[in-house]
Amino acid sequence: MESLEVSAKTVEEAIQLALDQLNVSREEVEVTVVREGKPGILKIGSEEATVRVALLTAVPEEEGGVSQQAKRILEDLLAALEIEASVVVEVGPITEEQAVGPITLDVEGGDLGILIGRRGQTLASLQYIVRLILAHQTKAWLPVTIDVEGYKHRRYISLQNMAWHLAEQVQTRKAPFTLEPMSAYERRIIHLSLAEHPDVTTHSIGIGESRKVVIEPKGQ
């Protein structure tokens, strides 16, 4: 299991630095806090926080029916929230890059806007919880995506179009543009959408929920 030890001012900052270095999301790793750290007085006696972040091992779908396990977890959460809905499972094909086919849990029902939330924040939190519970139960990471009646596909197209439009503005004005804070999933869409752009590049700044994407001219 690949692991990495990182130190920073706080535990959260150390975790974010490790995730950036490994280029993974929080659900794909197991975090051990080696040292909590302490602020000190006027930096005297201060101590950085240290975390050990280890990549979780992927488990093939055929070993244990994990897609059905993920479905049950989501159904239990929906029942606890007293939301009447059904969950449809779709398992994608295994590729050379991934030993596990992506698992999509699509929630279907009436008036499910409460599960999406502002800019999909509630949906992102729900997916995060399901992934954490599943990782805890299986001791492995699995590519589970939760959608609500195709919301993510619509949001993907919207973010992709926005990225291209902003790239044109940055290219014309020769000045960087900083987007509003986004989830790791949405930031990844922006990065991938402009990865092959000939005139602009992207990077992320900020910590935790304040993390955002910066689009800037290449060479700046």
Backbone as a ProteinNet text record, in pm:
[ID]
protein_1_A
[PRIMARY]
MESLEVSAKTVEEAIQLALDQLNVSREEVEVTVVREGKPGILKIGSEEATVRVALLTAVPEEEGGVSQQAKRILEDLLAALEIEASVVVEVGPITEEQAVGPITLDVEGGDLGILIGRRGQTLASLQYIVRLILAHQTKAWLPVTIDVEGYKHRRYISLQNMAWHLAEQVQTRKAPFTLEPMSAYERRIIHLSLAEHPDVTTHSIGIGESRKVVIEPKGQ
[TERTIARY]
85.1	0	88.7	78.3	158.9	115.7	212.2	179.3	272.8	231.2	305.5	287.3	396.2	388.5	409.5	318	323.5	301.1	372.3	356.1	310.1	228.9	179.9	134.1	82.7	40.7	-73.3	-167.2	-281.5	-295.6	-374.9	-400.6	-467.6	-568.7	-640.8	-550	-460.6	-367.4	-272.6	-227.4	-137.5	-207.3	-334.4	-410.6	-426.7	-460.8	-481.8	-353.1	-239.5	-111.2	-81.8	-111.6	-88.2	-178.1	-304.8	-398.2	-352.6	-303.1	-254.6	-132.9	-42.8	77.3	43.9	-54	-93.5	-194.9	-251.7	-352.5	-473.6	-525.5	-641.6	-739.5	-858.2	-958.1	-952	-1023.6	-1018.2	-1067.5	-1164.3	-1221.1	-1127.9	-1022.2	-932.1	-816.9	-815.9	-702.5	-747.2	-653.8	-671.8	-575.2	-627.9	-547	-518.8	-391.9	-350.5	-282.5	-333.1	-271.8	-153.2	-33.9	88.5	112.3	87	106.4	4.9	-68.6	-172.7	-113.8	5.6	65.5	9.4	79.2	30.2	80.6	-2	32.2	145.7	158.4	261.7	223.4	309.5	286.7	392.2	344.9	436.7	535.1	480.9	555.9	660	666.7	760.5	693.4	759.1	702.7	599.9	585.4	489.2	541	447	482.2	387.9	442.8	359.3	282.8	166.5	89.2	145.8	143.4	193.8	90.5	63.7	-30.4	35.5	-9.1	33.9	-87	-75.2	-185.1	-149.1	-232.2	-205.8	-317.1	-279.1	-377.4	-448.4	-581.6	-658.3	-648.2	-646.7	-636	-772.5	-778.5	-905.2	-939.9	-1068.1	-1115.7	-1203.9	-1177	-1261.5	-1406.3	-1496.8	-1639.5	-1684.9	-1626.2	-1674.8	-1643.7	-1551.2	-1515.4	-1604.5	-1725.6	-1809.9	-1929.1	-1950	-2066.7	-2071.8	-1961.9	-1953.2	-2053.3	-2094.6	-2192.8	-2324.7	-2365.2	-2487.5	-2468.7	-2347.7	-2316.7	-2329.1	-2277.9	-2287.9	-2434.1	-2511.2	-2652.9	-2726	-2696.7	-2762.9	-2727.7	-2602.3	-2560.4	-2639.7	-2650.7	-2724	-2872	-2929.9	-3071.6	-3098.3	-3006.1	-3021.2	-3016.4	-2926.7	-2916.2	-3042.2	-3094.5	-3217	-3334.7	-3340.6	-3447.9	-3436.8	-3312.8	-3291.6	-3333.4	-3319.8	-3360.4	-3508.7	-3576	-3719.5	-3747.7	-3660.2	-3676.4	-3715.3	-3830.8	-3877.9	-3816.6	-3730.9	-3663.6	-3609	-3579.4	-3519.6	-3377.3	-3292.9	-3153.3	-3124.5	-3077.5	-3043.1	-2890.9	-2839.2	-2694.1	-2647.5	-2537	-2473.9	-2324.6	-2267.5	-2124	-2059.2	-1963.3	-1895.2	-1791.5	-1736.6	-1636.3	-1501.7	-1428.4	-1292.3	-1199	-1107.3	-1012.4	-871.3	-774.7	-635.5	-585.5	-640.3	-598.1	-664.3	-785.5	-859.5	-895.3	-860.5	-892.7	-1036.3	-1103.1	-1239.8	-1326.7	-1438.1	-1531.3	-1599.4	-1616	-1681.4	-1825.9	-1865.1	-1999.9	-2080.2	-2193.6	-2281.1	-2411.7	-2450.3	-2577.6	-2665.6	-2768.1	-2856.3	-2984	-3011.5	-3130.3	-3245.8	-3357.6	-3474.5	-3595.3	-3675.2	-3795	-3848.4	-3943	-4001.8	-3949.4	-3930.3	-3889.9	-3763.5	-3654.7	-3530.1	-3427.9	-3474.5	-3383.5	-3311	-3374	-3312	-3183.4	-3173.8	-3053.3	-2939.5	-2972.9	-2871.3	-2809.3	-2893.6	-2843.9	-2785.9	-2736.5	-2681.1	-2554.5	-2557	-2445.5	-2398.8	-2492.2	-2459.8	-2384.1	-2381.3	-2303.4	-2358.3	-2491.6	-2551.7	-2523.5	-2533.4	-2505.7	-2360.4	-2269.3	-2127.1	-2102.9	-2172.5	-2157	-2212.7	-2326.8	-2387.2	-2294.1	-2234.9	-2140.2	-2018.2	-1971.2	-1854.7	-1882.3	-2001.5	-2038.5	-2048	-2112.6	-2126.3	-1988.9	-1899.7	-1765.6	-1687.9	-1701.3	-1630.3	-1681.2	-1813.3	-1871	-1827.7	-1832.7	-1794.2	-1646.3	-1562.4	-1419.4	-1391.8	-1467.8	-1450	-1489.9	-1596.8	-1645.8	-1558.1	-1505.4	-1428.2	-1277.7	-1235.1	-1093	-1030	-1107.9	-1059.9	-1131.4	-1071.8	-1136.4	-1205.2	-1327.7	-1400.8	-1456	-1449.6	-1494.5	-1646.7	-1707.5	-1852.4	-1895.6	-1988.8	-2043.9	-2194	-2244.9	-2388.5	-2444.7	-2553.8	-2619.5	-2767.2	-2830.3	-2974.1	-3039.8	-3105.3	-3179.1	-3097.8	-2971.2	-2887.1	-2831.7	-2839.7	-2791.6	-2643.5	-2560.8	-2416.5	-2377.9	-2449.8	-2420.4	-2449.9	-2562.7	-2597.3	-2495.7	-2453.9	-2356.2	-2220.6	-2185.3	-2058.7	-2054.1	-2159.7	-2166.2	-2160	-2230.6	-2232.1	-2093.6	-2023.1	-1888.8	-1788.7	-1804.2	-1715.1	-1730.8	-1855.1	-1880.3	-1827.9	-1847.9	-1798.8	-1646.6	-1579.6	-1433.2	-1381.5	-1442.7	-1399.9	-1425	-1540.6	-1574.2	-1475.1	-1443.1	-1349.5	-1208.3	-1173.5	-1041.3	-1025.8	-1132.5	-1128.7	-1107.7	-1174.5	-1157.8	-1015.3	-961.5	-825.4	-725.6	-747.3	-659.4	-663.9	-783.4	-800.6	-742.6	-770.4	-728.8	-586.1	-528.5	-393	-383.3	-490.8	-493.5	-560.7	-514.2	-573.2	-713.6	-789.7	-925.2	-940.2	-989.6	-1008.8	-1157.5	-1190.4	-1329.6	-1369.6	-1499	-1549.6	-1509.8	-1512.2	-1478.1	-1564.2	-1501	-1570	-1526.6	-1605.2	-1568	-1453.4	-1386.5	-1274.8	-1322.7	-1443.6	-1499.7	-1515.4	-1569.6	-1593.5	-1463	-1368.9	-1238.1	-1170.4	-1185.3	-1124.3	-1182.7	-1313.4	-1376.6	-1313.6	-1292	-1231.3	-1089.5	-1011.2	-872.9	-867.6	-951	-950.6	-1000.6	-1098.9	-1155.2	-1050.4	-957.2	-857.6	-717.1	-706.4	-573.9	-496.9	-566.5	-500.2	-512.2	-558.5	-574.3	-436.7	-419.8	-286.9	-240.8	-334.4	-297.2	-317.9	-387.2	-408.9	-373	-351.6	-325.1	-406.2	-419.3	-499.2	-423	-457.4	-408.5	-506.4	-497.6	-588.8	-517.5	-592.4	-539.6	-640.4	-593.7	-684.2	-680.5	-750.3	-753.4	-897.4	-920.1	-1050.9	-1163.6	-1273.5	-1390.9	-1367.6	-1259.6	-1228.8	-1142.2	-1110.5	-1022.2	-1091.1	-1017.5	-1074.8	-973.9	-1022.3	-938.1	-900	-774.5	-725.6	-692.1	-747.7	-715.6	-626.2	-510.7	-418.6	-350.2	-300.4	-229.5	-104.5	-73	48	172.1	269.1	392.9	389	272.9	264.3	317.3
-119.6	0	124.6	207.7	328.4	427.6	487.1	582.8	701.9	808.9	933.3	1005.5	1056.2	1135.4	1282.2	1367.9	1510.2	1591.6	1702.4	1792.1	1929.6	1995.6	2130.3	2194.5	2316.7	2388.9	2317.4	2261.7	2191.2	2053.5	1968.9	1835.1	1843.5	1933.1	1944.8	1990.5	2085	2131.9	2019.5	1940.6	1829.6	1725.5	1695.9	1599.4	1650.2	1779.9	1835.9	1832.1	1861.8	1856.3	1714.3	1616.5	1477.5	1436.2	1476.7	1442.9	1503.6	1627.6	1694.2	1620.8	1577.3	1507.2	1371.7	1303.6	1172	1182.4	1304.1	1327.6	1235.8	1229.8	1146.4	1226.3	1170.1	1233.3	1174.1	1237.7	1196.4	1053.5	1009.2	876	764.4	799.2	697.2	663.9	726.2	706.3	677.3	620.7	603.1	699.1	782.3	885.7	848.9	855	834.6	962.3	1019.1	1139.5	1098	1128.5	1094.2	1192.3	1321.5	1424.4	1535	1572.9	1675.9	1813.6	1840.6	1972.1	2069.8	2181.2	2284.1	2420	2524.6	2656.8	2727.6	2709.3	2780.6	2926.1	3000.4	3142.8	3222.4	3309.7	3384.5	3290.9	3174.4	3070.5	2999.2	3038	2971.2	2845.1	2733.1	2606.9	2547.8	2606.8	2554.1	2423.7	2342	2211.4	2180	2141.9	2111.9	1981.3	1974.1	1849.7	1758.4	1628.7	1530.2	1420.6	1386.1	1278	1177.2	1053.8	949.6	912.3	928.4	901.5	782.1	678.7	555.3	532	498.6	467.6	337	339.2	216.7	130.2	0.8	-93.1	-116.2	-111.5	-135.3	-283.9	-314.4	-453.2	-478	-581.5	-610.5	-632.2	-587.9	-597.5	-739.5	-836.2	-972.7	-1033.6	-972.5	-1026.3	-966.4	-1016.9	-974.2	-890	-861.6	-784.2	-647.6	-572.3	-444.2	-341.1	-354.5	-259.6	-272	-395.2	-415.9	-368.5	-382.8	-333.9	-181.4	-115.8	30	72.4	-2.4	27.8	20.4	-83.6	-99.1	16.4	60.2	171.8	297.2	324.8	443	431.9	315.3	296.1	316.5	269.1	288.1	436.5	510.7	654.3	727.5	690.8	754.3	724.6	601.1	563.4	643.4	662.1	739.1	885	934.3	1071.2	1081	965.2	956.6	1008.7	970.3	1008	884.3	891.1	779	787.4	692.4	690.1	551.1	522.8	394.6	418.3	316.2	326.8	226.6	276.1	192	181.5	59.5	36.6	13.2	77	52.7	37	-73	-98.7	-88.7	1.9	23.2	-83.2	-84.5	-185.6	-161.9	-269.5	-261.2	-220.5	-127.8	-81.6	-120.9	-92.5	-122.4	-35.7	87.3	178.3	145	86	57.5	-89.8	-151	-291.8	-309.1	-197.1	-199.2	-116.1	-171.2	-94.6	11.4	134.1	240.3	203.4	228.7	196.5	326.2	331.8	448.4	409.5	486.2	467.2	586.3	562.6	670.7	666.9	776.5	786.1	840.6	767.6	807.8	823.8	925	949.5	1088.2	1131.4	1262.7	1364.5	1488.6	1599.8	1566.7	1538.6	1499.6	1612.9	1734.5	1849.7	1861.7	1816	1822.3	1740.4	1638.2	1554.5	1618.5	1717.1	1782.1	1900.5	1988.3	2103.3	2210.4	2316.5	2428.5	2384.9	2396.7	2356.9	2213.7	2127.7	1986.8	1955.2	2049.7	2029	1914.8	1906.1	1797.6	1662.8	1657.6	1534.3	1492	1588.7	1558.4	1503	1559.1	1511.6	1370.1	1344.1	1211.2	1108.1	1140.7	1049.7	1026.1	1131.9	1121.9	1025.9	1037.7	951.7	805.7	781.1	644	583.2	660.3	609.8	578.3	664.9	641.7	516.5	499.9	381.5	255.6	259.7	143.4	112.1	215.8	194.9	135.3	179.6	126.4	-21.1	-56	-193.9	-288.6	-242.2	-329.1	-313.1	-206.4	-173.9	-154.9	-100	-77.7	43.4	100.8	211.8	159.8	208.6	170.1	295.3	301.6	420.3	429.8	475.8	486.7	631	647	778.3	775.6	879.5	889.1	1004.7	980.4	1084.6	1085.7	1197.6	1211.9	1254.8	1159.1	1183.2	1262.5	1222.6	1280.9	1418.5	1464	1598	1615.4	1515.5	1529.7	1544.1	1472	1484.5	1626.1	1681.7	1819.1	1918.3	1897.1	1985.8	1974.1	1853.3	1831.1	1914.5	1907.5	1983.6	2132.5	2176.9	2318.4	2367.9	2289.9	2329.7	2327.5	2229.4	2219.7	2342.2	2379.5	2497.6	2624	2633.5	2750.5	2758.1	2643.9	2640.9	2691.9	2646.6	2691.5	2840.8	2888.8	3030.4	3117.5	3077.7	3154.7	3148.4	3035.3	3022.3	3122.9	3144.5	3243.3	3383.9	3414.1	3545.4	3565.2	3462.2	3469.8	3487.7	3415.2	3423.7	3564	3622.3	3754.8	3865.1	3858	3963.7	3947.1	3827.7	3799.5	3817.7	3782.5	3797	3674	3629.5	3509.9	3536.2	3428.1	3437.8	3330.5	3369.6	3276.3	3244.8	3117.9	3076	3073.4	3058.6	3046.4	2909.9	2891.9	2761.7	2649.4	2535.4	2419.5	2292.7	2187.9	2057.6	2000.6	1898.9	1835.3	1779.2	1723.4	1665.7	1772.5	1889.8	1994.6	2060.1	2074	2129.4	2037.7	1909	1813	1827.8	1854.7	1874.8	1994.2	2104.3	2223.4	2192.3	2126.6	2093.1	2005.5	1901.2	1809.2	1877	1965.9	2033.6	2120.2	2176.5	2268.4	2209.7	2079.7	2016.5	2027.5	2021.3	2025	2161.8	2262.5	2395.2	2453	2507.4	2553.7	2683.3	2762	2896.4	2923	2833.8	2856.7	2732.5	2751.6	2641.4	2663	2560.7	2571.4	2516.4	2567.1	2510.3	2547.8	2480	2506	2578.9	2665.1	2735.7	2724.5	2750.2	2746.4	2612.8	2607.6	2489.2	2445.9	2313.9	2259	2309.5	2355	2399.2	2530.4	2601.2	2728.1	2708.2	2585.1	2557.1	2592.9	2659.2	2705.9	2692	2701.6	2685.3	2822.3	2833.2	2953.7	2918.3	2992.8	2977.5	3093.6	3064.1	3173.8	3144.2	3250.7	3230.4	3147	3063.2	2982.2	3073	3036	3112.4	3230.1	3254.5	3369.1	3331.5
0	0	0	-103.6	-112.6	-6.2	65.1	170	162.8	230.9	226	358.5	415	537.5	502.4	550.3	518.1	644.6	656.8	771.5	723.9	805.7	775.5	906.2	897.7	1017.8	1090.1	1012	1070.8	1006.8	1070.6	1017.6	881	868.5	741.7	628.2	657.4	554.5	513	610.6	579.4	492.1	524.3	444.2	301.8	286.8	152.9	71.5	134.9	64.4	15.8	100.8	62.9	-53	-47.7	-155.7	-287.7	-281.1	-402.7	-459.2	-371.6	-419.2	-480.4	-420.9	-472	-585.4	-603.4	-707.3	-690.9	-567.4	-537.3	-452.5	-429.2	-344.3	-203.9	-110.7	30	48.6	-32.6	-14.6	-60.7	-134	-188.3	-94.5	23.1	112.6	255.2	332.5	475.5	544.1	633.6	697.9	842.8	880.7	1019.7	1067.8	1175.2	1231	1317.1	1270.2	1342.7	1457.6	1430.1	1531.4	1508.7	1612.8	1601.2	1574.2	1629.3	1614.4	1716.9	1738.1	1830.2	1783.9	1802.1	1749.2	1821.4	1954.3	2029	2049.9	2113.6	2138.4	2064.3	1972.9	1886.6	1816.9	1779.5	1707.5	1794.8	1923	2013.3	2067.3	2052.3	2098.4	2004.5	1886.4	1789.4	1729.8	1683.7	1627.3	1513.6	1399.6	1283.7	1302.4	1238.9	1237.8	1130.1	1156.1	1059.9	1040.9	914.8	885.1	792.7	803.8	711.4	626.8	495.9	403.7	316.4	322.7	246.1	145.8	24.3	-79.6	-47	-55	-35.5	-160.2	-141.9	-253.5	-315.9	-447.8	-517	-514.2	-502	-499	-620.3	-702	-817.1	-777.9	-861.5	-833	-809.1	-881.3	-867.8	-732.2	-656.3	-526.6	-417	-404.2	-293.5	-330.4	-457.2	-496.2	-430.2	-441.3	-371.4	-423.5	-549	-601.1	-525.1	-492.8	-415.6	-271.2	-221	-86.8	-82.1	-185.6	-194.3	-206.6	-284.1	-300.5	-167.3	-88.5	41.8	135.5	131.7	216.3	180.5	51.1	6.3	40.2	19.8	51.5	200.3	284.4	429.2	465.8	401.1	428.1	382.8	266.9	217.1	309.7	359.4	452.1	581.3	629.3	752	732.9	609.7	578.5	544.1	545.2	512.8	371.8	278.8	138.1	59	-6.7	-87.7	-226.6	-256.3	-386.4	-410.7	-536.1	-572	-621	-606	-646.2	-756.2	-869.5	-984	-993.7	-1004	-1007.8	-1151	-1185.7	-1314.9	-1293.2	-1340.9	-1326.6	-1463.9	-1476.1	-1602.6	-1630.2	-1750.8	-1788.2	-1721.6	-1698.9	-1645.9	-1759.8	-1730.1	-1831	-1791	-1881.6	-1850.8	-1735.4	-1725.1	-1619	-1486.5	-1491	-1369	-1361.2	-1247.7	-1227.7	-1180.2	-1150.7	-1100.9	-1192.8	-1236	-1317.7	-1233.7	-1285	-1209.3	-1174.8	-1050.3	-1003.2	-992.7	-1060.5	-1053.8	-986.5	-884.3	-816.5	-851.8	-933.2	-976.7	-893.3	-824.1	-739.7	-822.5	-821.2	-899.8	-808.3	-837	-757	-785.2	-706	-726.3	-627.1	-673.6	-589	-508.2	-579.8	-514	-508	-529.3	-525.2	-392.6	-285.1	-152.5	-146	-231.1	-233	-312.2	-394.4	-477.1	-403.8	-352.9	-278.4	-369.3	-308.3	-384.5	-456.6	-590.3	-676	-647.6	-607.6	-588.1	-460.6	-365.3	-242.8	-158.3	-148.3	-70.1	-134.7	-267.3	-340.5	-321.8	-324.9	-304.9	-164.5	-66.2	71.6	86.6	21.2	26.5	-34.9	-148.5	-214.4	-125.7	-62.6	26.1	141.4	201.8	314.6	270.9	156.5	106.8	79.4	17.1	-12.9	115.4	216.3	341.6	412.2	416.9	481.3	407.4	275.1	194.3	212	214.6	233.4	371.3	471	606.3	612.7	542	545.9	465.3	353.3	264.3	280.5	351.1	364.1	226.4	135.2	-1.3	-58	-164.3	-232.9	-358.2	-381.8	-502	-569.4	-702.3	-775.4	-780.3	-670.5	-661.2	-688	-780.3	-811.3	-785.2	-719.3	-693.8	-775	-845	-923.9	-889.1	-915.3	-892	-1022.1	-1086	-1209.9	-1313.2	-1331.6	-1436.3	-1406.8	-1281.1	-1247.5	-1282.4	-1247.9	-1266.6	-1413.4	-1499.3	-1642.5	-1689.6	-1647.5	-1685.9	-1630.2	-1506.5	-1443.7	-1512.7	-1555.1	-1624.9	-1753.6	-1832.2	-1957.8	-1929.4	-1825.6	-1790.2	-1750.4	-1667.5	-1623.3	-1738.2	-1825.9	-1941.2	-2032.1	-2059.1	-2141.6	-2074.6	-1942.5	-1868.8	-1875.1	-1863	-1866.9	-2000.8	-2108.8	-2242.3	-2261.7	-2213.7	-2226.9	-2149.4	-2025	-1944.1	-2001.5	-2060.1	-2123	-2236.6	-2312	-2420.4	-2364.7	-2251.6	-2189.7	-2138.9	-2073.8	-2021.9	-2135.3	-2242.9	-2359.4	-2420.4	-2428.1	-2489.2	-2401.1	-2270.7	-2178.3	-2127.5	-2149.4	-2101	-1949.6	-1880.5	-1734.7	-1674	-1557.4	-1494.2	-1442.1	-1427	-1372.3	-1263.9	-1146.8	-1035.9	-1021.1	-1026.1	-1013	-865.5	-841.3	-705.1	-648.6	-515.3	-456.5	-512.1	-537.5	-593.5	-521.2	-538.1	-484.5	-567.3	-513.5	-585.5	-718.9	-721.2	-843.5	-951.5	-913.6	-1012.6	-1055.8	-962.4	-1001.3	-1102.5	-1083.9	-1175.8	-1316.9	-1325.3	-1455.7	-1527.2	-1452.9	-1512.6	-1560.2	-1473.4	-1510.5	-1635.6	-1639.7	-1753.7	-1880.9	-1866.8	-1984	-2054.1	-1975	-2032.2	-2036.2	-2007.6	-2001.4	-2132	-2244.4	-2375.1	-2442	-2368.7	-2428	-2462.5	-2582.5	-2624.8	-2558.5	-2502.5	-2456.6	-2308	-2237	-2094.1	-2014.3	-1886.7	-1795.7	-1668.5	-1585.3	-1463.3	-1343.7	-1227.2	-1101.9	-991.3	-878.1	-766.8	-654.5	-583.6	-467.5	-353.1	-231.5	-117	-45.4	67	151.4	174.8	172.9	208.1	120	182.6	108.2	34.1	68.3	1.2	-123.3	-156.4	-269.4	-400.9	-489.1	-615.2	-728.3	-850.8	-970.7	-1026.5	-1067.6	-1134.6	-1279.1	-1372.4	-1515.3	-1553.5	-1611.9	-1645.8	-1779.7	-1844.1	-1971.8	-1950.6	-2046.7	-2036.9	-2039.8	-1956.5	-1953.3	-1858.7	-1795	-1703	-1565.6
[MASK]
++++++++++++++++++++++++++++++++++++++++++++++++++++++++++++++++++++++++++++++++++++++++++++++++++++++++++++++++++++++++++++++++++++++++++++++++++++++++++++++++++++++++++++++++++++++++++++++++++++++++++++++++++++++++++++

